[in-house]
Amino acid sequence: MTVLDDIFTALTEHAELAALVEERVYPANRPPKSGFPCVTYFRVDHPHGETHTGCSMSWPRYQFIAWSEDPDEAEAVALALKGAIRSIPRAAIIVGGGDIFQADVPLRGVRLDAQVYTEEVA
């Protein structure tokens, strides 16, 4: 399995998160008219240690966003999302976060950034 496979599996199989977002977990962008609440995620950067024989360690940073039309629901999804992120194999550590507001629509996002430590470079 790749890191992306591990992330998707951890998010979709986490019982508390699945109870809130069902199957609305999307790499990159949320599909139009897909409904709320939902989670999106993407790789922000990909630092790694390189040697003459190849990569020895990688610690890509991913950004996860809990989206909802209701601020309280976005917070509840973010709390469940923390648990799901912590269940990602290969030592996922939450390193930051914040809020996202969309002025043109009543939409709230809670952002969580996490480093995922692995030997893989992809």
N, CA, C and O atoms as a Tinker XYZ file with bonds, in Angstrom:
   488  protein
     1  N      0.836000   -1.198000    0.000000    73     2
     2  CA     0.000000    0.000000    0.000000    64     1     3
     3  C      0.877000    1.256000    0.000000    63     2     4     5
     4  O      1.968000    1.270000    0.570000    81     3
     5  N      0.385000    2.286000   -0.637000    73     3     6
     6  CA     1.091000    3.555000   -0.641000    64     5     7
     7  C      0.608000    4.419000    0.526000    63     6     8     9
     8  O     -0.370000    4.082000    1.194000    81     7
     9  N      1.287000    5.507000    0.759000    73     7    10
    10  CA     0.864000    6.455000    1.797000    64     9    11
    11  C     -0.542000    6.954000    1.498000    63    10    12    13
    12  O     -1.366000    7.060000    2.407000    81    11
    13  N     -0.829000    7.263000    0.236000    73    11    14
    14  CA    -2.165000    7.746000   -0.120000    64    13    15
    15  C     -3.228000    6.686000    0.140000    63    14    16    17
    16  O     -4.335000    7.016000    0.568000    81    15
    17  N     -2.911000    5.429000   -0.110000    73    15    18
    18  CA    -3.845000    4.343000    0.210000    64    17    19
    19  C     -4.086000    4.272000    1.711000    63    18    20    21
    20  O     -5.223000    4.132000    2.159000    81    19
    21  N     -3.006000    4.371000    2.485000    73    19    22
    22  CA    -3.123000    4.322000    3.946000    64    21    23
    23  C     -3.990000    5.465000    4.476000    63    22    24    25
    24  O     -4.815000    5.264000    5.367000    81    23
    25  N     -3.799000    6.658000    3.927000    73    23    26
    26  CA    -4.582000    7.808000    4.367000    64    25    27
    27  C     -6.054000    7.602000    4.049000    63    26    28    29
    28  O     -6.904000    7.775000    4.923000    81    27
    29  N     -6.367000    7.236000    2.810000    73    27    30
    30  CA    -7.763000    7.052000    2.419000    64    29    31
    31  C     -8.426000    5.973000    3.273000    63    30    32    33
    32  O     -9.550000    6.154000    3.741000    81    31
    33  N     -7.736000    4.855000    3.476000    73    31    34
    34  CA    -8.284000    3.760000    4.288000    64    33    35
    35  C     -8.522000    4.206000    5.722000    63    34    36    37
    36  O     -9.574000    3.919000    6.294000    81    35
    37  N     -7.552000    4.909000    6.312000    73    35    38
    38  CA    -7.705000    5.369000    7.699000    64    37    39
    39  C     -8.897000    6.315000    7.843000    63    38    40    41
    40  O     -9.636000    6.233000    8.824000    81    39
    41  N     -9.087000    7.195000    6.890000    73    39    42
    42  CA   -10.188000    8.157000    6.979000    64    41    43
    43  C    -11.540000    7.498000    6.741000    63    42    44    45
    44  O    -12.503000    7.791000    7.449000    81    43
    45  N    -11.623000    6.618000    5.762000    73    43    46
    46  CA   -12.921000    6.019000    5.430000    64    45    47
    47  C    -13.322000    4.894000    6.377000    63    46    48    49
    48  O    -14.503000    4.562000    6.474000    81    47
    49  N    -12.354000    4.302000    7.075000    73    47    50
    50  CA   -12.683000    3.203000    7.987000    64    49    51
    51  C    -12.746000    3.623000    9.452000    63    50    52    53
    52  O    -13.002000    2.788000   10.319000    81    51
    53  N    -12.522000    4.882000    9.738000    73    51    54
    54  CA   -12.596000    5.378000   11.113000    64    53    55
    55  C    -14.076000    5.555000   11.468000    63    54    56    57
    56  O    -14.758000    6.394000   10.881000    81    55
    57  N    -14.565000    4.776000   12.418000    73    55    58
    58  CA   -16.000000    4.701000   12.708000    64    57    59
    59  C    -16.609000    6.062000   13.070000    63    58    60    61
    60  O    -17.671000    6.415000   12.558000    81    59
    61  N    -15.959000    6.813000   13.932000    73    59    62
    62  CA   -16.514000    8.097000   14.372000    64    61    63
    63  C    -16.603000    9.087000   13.204000    63    62    64    65
    64  O    -17.602000    9.793000   13.066000    81    63
    65  N    -15.569000    9.137000   12.369000    73    63    66
    66  CA   -15.590000   10.037000   11.220000    64    65    67
    67  C    -16.628000    9.580000   10.197000    63    66    68    69
    68  O    -17.382000   10.401000    9.674000    81    67
    69  N    -16.674000    8.286000    9.909000    73    67    70
    70  CA   -17.634000    7.751000    8.936000    64    69    71
    71  C    -19.075000    8.004000    9.364000    63    70    72    73
    72  O    -19.942000    8.214000    8.515000    81    71
    73  N    -19.343000    7.988000   10.667000    73    71    74
    74  CA   -20.693000    8.267000   11.153000    64    73    75
    75  C    -21.129000    9.696000   10.821000    63    74    76    77
    76  O    -22.320000    9.967000   10.671000    81    75
    77  N    -20.165000   10.600000   10.707000    73    75    78
    78  CA   -20.476000   12.005000   10.419000    64    77    79
    79  C    -20.471000   12.327000    8.921000    63    78    80    81
    80  O    -21.353000   13.037000    8.439000    81    79
    81  N    -19.494000   11.813000    8.193000    73    79    82
    82  CA   -19.353000   12.184000    6.774000    64    81    83
    83  C    -19.744000   11.061000    5.808000    63    82    84    85
    84  O    -19.735000   11.259000    4.593000    81    83
    85  N    -20.081000    9.899000    6.335000    73    83    86
    86  CA   -20.390000    8.725000    5.520000    64    85    87
    87  C    -19.209000    8.450000    4.585000    63    86    88    89
    88  O    -18.102000    8.217000    5.071000    81    87
    89  N    -19.400000    8.467000    3.285000    73    87    90
    90  CA   -18.304000    8.190000    2.353000    64    89    91
    91  C    -17.792000    9.450000    1.676000    63    90    92    93
    92  O    -17.111000    9.364000    0.654000    81    91
    93  N    -18.107000   10.623000    2.225000    73    91    94
    94  CA   -17.698000   11.886000    1.620000    64    93    95
    95  C    -16.289000   12.280000    2.081000    63    94    96    97
    96  O    -16.112000   13.236000    2.836000    81    95
    97  N    -15.304000   11.529000    1.613000    73    95    98
    98  CA   -13.882000   11.774000    1.868000    64    97    99
    99  C    -13.213000   11.855000    0.502000    63    98   100   101
   100  O    -13.252000   10.902000   -0.276000    81    99
   101  N    -12.597000   13.005000    0.217000    73    99   102
   102  CA   -12.099000   13.251000   -1.139000    64   101   103
   103  C    -10.643000   13.698000   -1.151000    63   102   104   105
   104  O    -10.283000   14.655000   -0.465000    81   103
   105  N     -9.795000   13.006000   -1.931000    73   103   106
   106  CA    -8.445000   13.522000   -2.165000    64   105   107
   107  C     -8.580000   14.752000   -3.071000    63   106   108   109
   108  O     -9.252000   14.688000   -4.100000    81   107
   109  N     -7.971000   15.826000   -2.710000    73   107   110
   110  CA    -8.001000   17.092000   -3.469000    64   109   111
   111  C     -9.346000   17.786000   -3.320000    63   110   112   113
   112  O     -9.712000   18.165000   -2.208000    81   111
   113  N    -10.087000   17.962000   -4.394000    73   111   114
   114  CA   -11.296000   18.790000   -4.364000    64   113   115
   115  C    -12.563000   17.992000   -4.130000    63   114   116   117
   116  O    -12.673000   16.828000   -4.514000    81   115
   117  N    -13.516000   18.652000   -3.490000    73   115   118
   118  CA   -14.841000   18.074000   -3.287000    64   117   119
   119  C    -15.603000   18.151000   -4.610000    63   118   120   121
   120  O    -15.647000   19.214000   -5.230000    81   119
   121  N    -16.201000   17.046000   -5.053000    73   119   122
   122  CA   -16.986000   17.095000   -6.281000    64   121   123
   123  C    -18.201000   18.026000   -6.118000    63   122   124   125
   124  O    -18.770000   18.105000   -5.029000    81   123
   125  N    -18.598000   18.723000   -7.178000    73   123   126
   126  CA   -19.776000   19.590000   -7.087000    64   125   127
   127  C    -21.011000   18.813000   -6.640000    63   126   128   129
   128  O    -21.221000   17.671000   -7.048000    81   127
   129  N    -21.813000   19.437000   -5.810000    73   127   130
   130  CA   -23.080000   18.865000   -5.326000    64   129   131
   131  C    -22.906000   17.555000   -4.570000    63   130   132   133
   132  O    -23.808000   16.718000   -4.570000    81   131
   133  N    -21.759000   17.369000   -3.927000    73   131   134
   134  CA   -21.502000   16.104000   -3.218000    64   133   135
   135  C    -22.054000   16.085000   -1.806000    63   134   136   137
   136  O    -22.114000   15.016000   -1.197000    81   135
   137  N    -22.454000   17.204000   -1.269000    73   135   138
   138  CA   -23.073000   17.229000    0.049000    64   137   139
   139  C    -22.095000   17.475000    1.182000    63   138   140   141
   140  O    -20.878000   17.381000    1.018000    81   139
   141  N    -22.664000   17.792000    2.334000    73   139   142
   142  CA   -21.911000   18.101000    3.545000    64   141   143
   143  C    -22.483000   17.324000    4.716000    63   142   144   145
   144  O    -23.640000   16.909000    4.668000    81   143
   145  N    -21.704000   17.119000    5.759000    73   143   146
   146  CA   -20.293000   17.459000    5.914000    64   145   147
   147  C    -19.431000   16.522000    5.078000    63   146   148   149
   148  O    -19.874000   15.463000    4.636000    81   147
   149  N    -18.185000   16.946000    4.877000    73   147   150
   150  CA   -17.243000   16.124000    4.118000    64   149   151
   151  C    -15.817000   16.466000    4.535000    63   150   152   153
   152  O    -15.580000   17.412000    5.286000    81   151
   153  N    -14.883000   15.682000    4.034000    73   151   154
   154  CA   -13.461000   15.888000    4.302000    64   153   155
   155  C    -12.725000   15.892000    2.970000    63   154   156   157
   156  O    -12.974000   15.049000    2.108000    81   155
   157  N    -11.814000   16.854000    2.811000    73   155   158
   158  CA   -10.895000   16.859000    1.680000    64   157   159
   159  C     -9.477000   16.824000    2.230000    63   158   160   161
   160  O     -9.234000   17.211000    3.373000    81   159
   161  N     -8.546000   16.358000    1.410000    73   159   162
   162  CA    -7.144000   16.352000    1.830000    64   161   163
   163  C     -6.237000   16.373000    0.608000    63   162   164   165
   164  O     -6.623000   15.937000   -0.477000    81   163
   165  N     -5.029000   16.885000    0.799000    73   163   166
   166  CA    -4.044000   16.914000   -0.272000    64   165   167
   167  C     -2.650000   17.078000    0.330000    63   166   168   169
   168  O     -2.503000   17.499000    1.477000    81   167
   169  N     -1.645000   16.742000   -0.450000    73   167   170
   170  CA    -0.253000   16.867000   -0.003000    64   169   171
   171  C      0.200000   18.308000   -0.218000    63   170   172   173
   172  O      0.081000   18.845000   -1.320000    81   171
   173  N      0.716000   18.927000    0.835000    73   171   174
   174  CA     1.178000   20.308000    0.794000    64   173   175
   175  C      2.636000   20.371000    0.356000    63   174   176   177
   176  O      2.984000   21.159000   -0.524000    81   175
   177  N      3.478000   19.560000    0.952000    73   175   178
   178  CA     4.878000   19.495000    0.554000    64   177   179
   179  C      5.415000   18.101000    0.847000    63   178   180   181
   180  O      4.747000   17.280000    1.476000    81   179
   181  N      6.642000   17.849000    0.374000    73   179   182
   182  CA     7.164000   16.488000    0.469000    64   181   183
   183  C      8.667000   16.478000    0.731000    63   182   184   185
   184  O      9.445000   16.078000   -0.135000    81   183
   185  N      9.077000   16.915000    1.915000    73   183   186
   186  CA    10.503000   16.817000    2.227000    64   185   187
   187  C     10.913000   15.362000    2.447000    63   186   188   189
   188  O     10.115000   14.540000    2.897000    81   187
   189  N     12.161000   15.061000    2.124000    73   187   190
   190  CA    12.666000   13.706000    2.350000    64   189   191
   191  C     14.186000   13.735000    2.428000    63   190   192   193
   192  O     14.844000   14.647000    1.928000    81   191
   193  N     14.710000   12.710000    3.069000    73   191   194
   194  CA    16.156000   12.562000    3.190000    64   193   195
   195  C     16.673000   11.679000    2.081000    63   194   196   197
   196  O     16.263000   10.525000    1.954000    81   195
   197  N     17.559000   12.209000    1.288000    73   195   198
   198  CA    18.105000   11.473000    0.140000    64   197   199
   199  C     19.572000   11.135000    0.404000    63   198   200   201
   200  O     20.326000   11.965000    0.911000    81   199
   201  N     19.967000    9.911000    0.058000    73   199   202
   202  CA    21.367000    9.494000    0.150000    64   201   203
   203  C     21.811000    9.010000   -1.234000    63   202   204   205
   204  O     21.019000    9.017000   -2.177000    81   203
   205  N     23.047000    8.598000   -1.356000    73   203   206
   206  CA    23.534000    8.082000   -2.628000    64   205   207
   207  C     22.827000    6.801000   -3.048000    63   206   208   209
   208  O     22.794000    6.472000   -4.234000    81   207
   209  N     22.268000    6.087000   -2.102000    73   207   210
   210  CA    21.586000    4.841000   -2.412000    64   209   211
   211  C     20.079000    5.006000   -2.533000    63   210   212   213
   212  O     19.366000    4.024000   -2.742000    81   211
   213  N     19.587000    6.227000   -2.405000    73   211   214
   214  CA    18.143000    6.463000   -2.534000    64   213   215
   215  C     17.585000    7.183000   -1.326000    63   214   216   217
   216  O     18.320000    7.759000   -0.524000    81   215
   217  N     16.288000    7.139000   -1.217000    73   215   218
   218  CA    15.604000    7.836000   -0.124000    64   217   219
   219  C     15.640000    7.005000    1.151000    63   218   220   221
   220  O     15.331000    5.813000    1.128000    81   219
   221  N     16.012000    7.623000    2.247000    73   219   222
   222  CA    16.041000    6.912000    3.517000    64   221   223
   223  C     14.805000    7.216000    4.364000    63   222   224   225
   224  O     14.377000    6.369000    5.148000    81   223
   225  N     14.224000    8.414000    4.219000    73   223   226
   226  CA    13.056000    8.774000    5.014000    64   225   227
   227  C     12.312000    9.899000    4.321000    63   226   228   229
   228  O     12.920000   10.755000    3.678000    81   227
   229  N     11.006000    9.894000    4.451000    73   227   230
   230  CA    10.161000   10.917000    3.873000    64   229   231
   231  C      9.153000   11.359000    4.922000    63   230   232   233
   232  O      8.682000   10.538000    5.709000    81   231
   233  N      8.814000   12.647000    4.947000    73   231   234
   234  CA     7.832000   13.141000    5.909000    64   233   235
   235  C      6.919000   14.171000    5.246000    63   234   236   237
   236  O      6.926000   15.347000    5.612000    81   235
   237  N      6.128000   13.714000    4.261000    73   235   238
   238  CA     5.233000   14.636000    3.582000    64   237   239
   239  C      4.207000   15.242000    4.550000    63   238   240   241
   240  O      3.776000   14.603000    5.510000    81   239
   241  N      3.834000   16.489000    4.266000    73   239   242
   242  CA     2.809000   17.168000    5.069000    64   241   243
   243  C      1.534000   17.217000    4.236000    63   242   244   245
   244  O      1.533000   17.657000    3.086000    81   243
   245  N      0.461000   16.758000    4.844000    73   243   246
   246  CA    -0.851000   16.761000    4.216000    64   245   247
   247  C     -1.756000   17.747000    4.941000    63   246   248   249
   248  O     -1.636000   17.953000    6.149000    81   247
   249  N     -2.662000   18.351000    4.183000    73   247   250
   250  CA    -3.656000   19.230000    4.776000    64   249   251
   251  C     -5.011000   18.537000    4.655000    63   250   252   253
   252  O     -5.411000   18.115000    3.570000    81   251
   253  N     -5.697000   18.428000    5.767000    73   251   254
   254  CA    -7.019000   17.815000    5.849000    64   253   255
   255  C     -8.001000   18.915000    6.232000    63   254   256   257
   256  O     -7.710000   19.730000    7.108000    81   255
   257  N     -9.166000   18.944000    5.579000    73   255   258
   258  CA   -10.147000   19.978000    5.896000    64   257   259
   259  C    -11.503000   19.330000    6.129000    63   258   260   261
   260  O    -12.007000   18.584000    5.290000    81   259
   261  N    -12.082000   19.631000    7.287000    73   259   262
   262  CA   -13.441000   19.217000    7.624000    64   261   263
   263  C    -14.378000   20.333000    7.179000    63   262   264   265
   264  O    -14.278000   21.451000    7.685000    81   263
   265  N    -15.283000   20.058000    6.247000    73   263   266
   266  CA   -16.185000   21.057000    5.684000    64   265   267
   267  C    -17.615000   20.824000    6.144000    63   266   268   269
   268  O    -18.071000   19.685000    6.243000    81   267
   269  N    -18.319000   21.923000    6.425000    73   267   270
   270  CA   -19.745000   21.853000    6.739000    64   269   271
   271  C    -20.380000   23.220000    6.521000    63   270   272   273
   272  O    -19.690000   24.238000    6.477000    81   271
   273  N    -21.673000   23.229000    6.388000    73   271   274
   274  CA   -22.409000   24.487000    6.306000    64   273   275
   275  C    -22.709000   25.020000    7.700000    63   274   276   277
   276  O    -23.130000   26.166000    7.854000    81   275
   277  N    -22.493000   24.193000    8.707000    73   275   278
   278  CA   -22.763000   24.560000   10.101000    64   277   279
   279  C    -21.450000   24.574000   10.887000    63   278   280   281
   280  O    -20.750000   23.562000   10.912000    81   279
   281  N    -21.097000   25.689000   11.528000    73   279   282
   282  CA   -19.820000   25.769000   12.258000    64   281   283
   283  C    -19.649000   24.696000   13.334000    63   282   284   285
   284  O    -18.559000   24.146000   13.483000    81   283
   285  N    -20.709000   24.392000   14.084000    73   283   286
   286  CA   -20.600000   23.375000   15.132000    64   285   287
   287  C    -20.358000   21.989000   14.536000    63   286   288   289
   288  O    -19.597000   21.192000   15.084000    81   287
   289  N    -21.002000   21.714000   13.426000    73   287   290
   290  CA   -20.806000   20.424000   12.761000    64   289   291
   291  C    -19.383000   20.320000   12.207000    63   290   292   293
   292  O    -18.771000   19.254000   12.278000    81   291
   293  N    -18.854000   21.413000   11.658000    73   291   294
   294  CA   -17.473000   21.414000   11.157000    64   293   295
   295  C    -16.501000   21.094000   12.286000    63   294   296   297
   296  O    -15.543000   20.345000   12.089000    81   295
   297  N    -16.741000   21.654000   13.461000    73   295   298
   298  CA   -15.886000   21.364000   14.621000    64   297   299
   299  C    -15.991000   19.903000   15.036000    63   298   300   301
   300  O    -14.981000   19.285000   15.374000    81   299
   301  N    -17.204000   19.337000   15.014000    73   299   302
   302  CA   -17.388000   17.926000   15.370000    64   301   303
   303  C    -16.673000   17.014000   14.383000    63   302   304   305
   304  O    -16.047000   16.031000   14.778000    81   303
   305  N    -16.768000   17.343000   13.098000    73   303   306
   306  CA   -16.080000   16.546000   12.079000    64   305   307
   307  C    -14.572000   16.661000   12.262000    63   306   308   309
   308  O    -13.855000   15.668000   12.134000    81   307
   309  N    -14.083000   17.866000   12.562000    73   307   310
   310  CA   -12.642000   18.060000   12.773000    64   309   311
   311  C    -12.140000   17.236000   13.956000    63   310   312   313
   312  O    -11.044000   16.678000   13.901000    81   311
   313  N    -12.922000   17.156000   15.009000    73   311   314
   314  CA   -12.528000   16.362000   16.172000    64   313   315
   315  C    -12.431000   14.878000   15.804000    63   314   316   317
   316  O    -11.476000   14.203000   16.190000    81   315
   317  N    -13.413000   14.373000   15.063000    73   315   318
   318  CA   -13.349000   12.980000   14.611000    64   317   319
   319  C    -12.199000   12.786000   13.631000    63   318   320   321
   320  O    -11.546000   11.742000   13.630000    81   319
   321  N    -11.954000   13.786000   12.803000    73   319   322
   322  CA   -10.866000   13.732000   11.832000    64   321   323
   323  C     -9.513000   13.610000   12.530000    63   322   324   325
   324  O     -8.627000   12.910000   12.039000    81   323
   325  N     -9.346000   14.276000   13.657000    73   323   326
   326  CA    -8.093000   14.145000   14.420000    64   325   327
   327  C     -7.831000   12.692000   14.776000    63   326   328   329
   328  O     -6.716000   12.195000   14.618000    81   327
   329  N     -8.867000   12.015000   15.256000    73   327   330
   330  CA    -8.710000   10.602000   15.601000    64   329   331
   331  C     -8.365000    9.753000   14.396000    63   330   332   333
   332  O     -7.546000    8.838000   14.491000    81   331
   333  N     -8.986000   10.049000   13.259000    73   331   334
   334  CA    -8.701000    9.293000   12.036000    64   333   335
   335  C     -7.273000    9.530000   11.564000    63   334   336   337
   336  O     -6.590000    8.594000   11.150000    81   335
   337  N     -6.824000   10.775000   11.624000    73   335   338
   338  CA    -5.450000   11.091000   11.220000    64   337   339
   339  C     -4.456000   10.347000   12.101000    63   338   340   341
   340  O     -3.463000    9.810000   11.610000    81   339
   341  N     -4.719000   10.317000   13.379000    73   339   342
   342  CA    -3.810000    9.638000   14.308000    64   341   343
   343  C     -3.763000    8.129000   14.083000    63   342   344   345
   344  O     -2.845000    7.460000   14.556000    81   343
   345  N     -4.752000    7.588000   13.359000    73   343   346
   346  CA    -4.765000    6.146000   13.086000    64   345   347
   347  C     -4.048000    5.786000   11.776000    63   346   348   349
   348  O     -3.942000    4.608000   11.434000    81   347
   349  N     -3.556000    6.794000   11.044000    73   347   350
   350  CA    -2.836000    6.522000    9.802000    64   349   351
   351  C     -1.534000    5.795000   10.154000    63   350   352   353
   352  O     -0.773000    6.269000   10.997000    81   351
   353  N     -1.270000    4.642000    9.512000    73   351   354
   354  CA    -0.008000    3.957000    9.785000    64   353   355
   355  C      1.174000    4.843000    9.412000    63   354   356   357
   356  O      1.020000    5.792000    8.642000    81   355
   357  N      2.319000    4.549000    9.937000    73   355   358
   358  CA     3.556000    5.256000    9.609000    64   357   359
   359  C      3.682000    6.562000   10.373000    63   358   360   361
   360  O      4.320000    7.491000    9.879000    81   359
   361  N      3.104000    6.666000   11.544000    73   359   362
   362  CA     3.307000    7.798000   12.445000    64   361   363
   363  C      2.859000    9.141000   11.865000    63   362   364   365
   364  O      3.689000    9.957000   11.465000    81   363
   365  N      1.557000    9.362000   11.822000    73   363   366
   366  CA     1.023000   10.658000   11.405000    64   365   367
   367  C      0.901000   11.549000   12.638000    63   366   368   369
   368  O      0.310000   11.155000   13.644000    81   367
   369  N      1.460000   12.738000   12.553000    73   367   370
   370  CA     1.467000   13.669000   13.682000    64   369   371
   371  C      0.854000   14.987000   13.234000    63   370   372   373
   372  O      1.299000   15.576000   12.249000    81   371
   373  N     -0.170000   15.457000   13.953000    73   371   374
   374  CA    -0.807000   16.731000   13.638000    64   373   375
   375  C      0.137000   17.854000   14.039000    63   374   376   377
   376  O      0.601000   17.909000   15.178000    81   375
   377  N      0.419000   18.754000   13.093000    73   375   378
   378  CA     1.409000   19.810000   13.337000    64   377   379
   379  C      0.833000   21.218000   13.227000    63   378   380   381
   380  O      1.568000   22.190000   13.401000    81   379
   381  N     -0.445000   21.354000   12.946000    73   379   382
   382  CA    -1.026000   22.691000   12.829000    64   381   383
   383  C     -2.482000   22.612000   12.430000    63   382   384   385
   384  O     -3.047000   21.531000   12.268000    81   383
   385  N     -3.079000   23.791000   12.274000    73   383   386
   386  CA    -4.475000   23.837000   11.869000    64   385   387
   387  C     -4.998000   25.259000   11.861000    63   386   388   389
   388  O     -4.247000   26.205000   12.102000    81   387
   389  N     -6.278000   25.413000   11.587000    73   387   390
   390  CA    -6.905000   26.722000   11.554000    64   389   391
   391  C     -8.285000   26.634000   10.933000    63   390   392   393
   392  O     -8.760000   25.549000   10.599000    81   391
   393  N     -8.926000   27.784000   10.780000    73   391   394
   394  CA   -10.268000   27.859000   10.228000    64   393   395
   395  C    -10.238000   28.425000    8.818000    63   394   396   397
   396  O     -9.352000   29.203000    8.464000    81   395
   397  N    -11.220000   28.022000    8.019000    73   395   398
   398  CA   -11.391000   28.527000    6.664000    64   397   399
   399  C    -12.828000   28.993000    6.531000    63   398   400   401
   400  O    -13.754000   28.269000    6.898000    81   399
   401  N    -13.022000   30.190000    6.010000    73   399   402
   402  CA   -14.353000   30.725000    5.795000    64   401   403
   403  C    -14.532000   31.052000    4.317000    63   402   404   405
   404  O    -13.608000   31.549000    3.674000    81   403
   405  N    -15.700000   30.779000    3.783000    73   403   406
   406  CA   -16.028000   31.123000    2.397000    64   405   407
   407  C    -17.083000   32.226000    2.454000    63   406   408   409
   408  O    -18.215000   31.984000    2.873000    81   407
   409  N    -16.717000   33.419000    2.039000    73   407   410
   410  CA   -17.604000   34.578000    2.149000    64   409   411
   411  C    -18.839000   34.477000    1.263000    63   410   412   413
   412  O    -19.905000   34.964000    1.639000    81   411
   413  N    -18.714000   33.853000    0.092000    73   411   414
   414  CA   -19.820000   33.826000   -0.852000    64   413   415
   415  C    -20.856000   32.745000   -0.564000    63   414   416   417
   416  O    -21.947000   32.774000   -1.134000    81   415
   417  N    -20.539000   31.803000    0.300000    73   415   418
   418  CA   -21.485000   30.740000    0.675000    64   417   419
   419  C    -21.357000   30.488000    2.173000    63   418   420   421
   420  O    -20.302000   30.733000    2.757000    81   419
   421  N    -22.424000   30.001000    2.795000    73   419   422
   422  CA   -22.321000   29.689000    4.224000    64   421   423
   423  C    -21.571000   28.378000    4.436000    63   422   424   425
   424  O    -22.181000   27.342000    4.702000    81   423
   425  N    -20.251000   28.429000    4.317000    73   423   426
   426  CA   -19.441000   27.232000    4.397000    64   425   427
   427  C    -18.285000   27.458000    5.350000    63   426   428   429
   428  O    -17.622000   28.495000    5.307000    81   427
   429  N    -18.048000   26.475000    6.214000    73   427   430
   430  CA   -16.979000   26.580000    7.202000    64   429   431
   431  C    -16.062000   25.379000    7.052000    63   430   432   433
   432  O    -16.526000   24.250000    6.888000    81   431
   433  N    -14.758000   25.624000    7.109000    73   431   434
   434  CA   -13.785000   24.550000    7.060000    64   433   435
   435  C    -12.855000   24.632000    8.261000    63   434   436   437
   436  O    -12.446000   25.720000    8.667000    81   435
   437  N    -12.530000   23.498000    8.817000    73   435   438
   438  CA   -11.538000   23.421000    9.886000    64   437   439
   439  C    -10.368000   22.627000    9.315000    63   438   440   441
   440  O    -10.521000   21.471000    8.922000    81   439
   441  N     -9.188000   23.266000    9.275000    73   439   442
   442  CA    -8.001000   22.706000    8.643000    64   441   443
   443  C     -7.093000   22.064000    9.682000    63   442   444   445
   444  O     -6.855000   22.622000   10.753000    81   443
   445  N     -6.590000   20.878000    9.343000    73   443   446
   446  CA    -5.596000   20.187000   10.165000    64   445   447
   447  C     -4.432000   19.805000    9.264000    63   446   448   449
   448  O     -4.640000   19.209000    8.207000    81   447
   449  N     -3.214000   20.138000    9.663000    73   447   450
   450  CA    -2.016000   19.753000    8.920000    64   449   451
   451  C     -1.333000   18.621000    9.674000    63   450   452   453
   452  O     -1.236000   18.653000   10.901000    81   451
   453  N     -0.863000   17.622000    8.937000    73   451   454
   454  CA    -0.198000   16.477000    9.571000    64   453   455
   455  C      1.001000   16.033000    8.758000    63   454   456   457
   456  O      0.964000   16.024000    7.528000    81   455
   457  N      2.074000   15.662000    9.460000    73   455   458
   458  CA     3.254000   15.034000    8.846000    64   457   459
   459  C      3.028000   13.526000    8.907000    63   458   460   461
   460  O      2.582000   12.999000    9.926000    81   459
   461  N      3.336000   12.841000    7.819000    73   459   462
   462  CA     3.218000   11.385000    7.776000    64   461   463
   463  C      4.611000   10.831000    7.489000    63   462   464   465
   464  O      5.134000   11.001000    6.388000    81   463
   465  N      5.199000   10.183000    8.461000    73   463   466
   466  CA     6.572000    9.676000    8.326000    64   465   467
   467  C      6.563000    8.302000    7.671000    63   466   468   469
   468  O      5.805000    7.415000    8.062000    81   467
   469  N      7.427000    8.144000    6.658000    73   467   470
   470  CA     7.459000    6.905000    5.886000    64   469   471
   471  C      8.809000    6.739000    5.190000    63   470   472   473
   472  O      9.602000    7.679000    5.130000    81   471
   473  N      9.060000    5.570000    4.680000    73   471   474
   474  CA    10.249000    5.337000    3.860000    64   473   475
   475  C      9.945000    5.575000    2.395000    63   474   476   477
   476  O     10.858000    5.618000    1.570000    81   475
   477  N      8.684000    5.728000    2.064000    73   475   478
   478  CA     8.265000    5.857000    0.667000    64   477   479
   479  C      8.434000    7.285000    0.163000    63   478   480   481
   480  O      8.189000    8.244000    0.895000    81   479
   481  N      8.846000    7.415000   -1.068000    73   479   482
   482  CA     8.829000    8.693000   -1.763000    64   481   483
   483  C      7.973000    8.506000   -2.997000    63   482   484   485
   484  O      8.346000    7.766000   -3.907000    81   483
   485  N      6.833000    9.167000   -3.038000    73   483   486
   486  CA     5.927000    9.024000   -4.190000    64   485   487
   487  C      5.435000   10.366000   -4.629000    63   486   488
   488  O      4.662000   10.458000   -5.583000    81   487
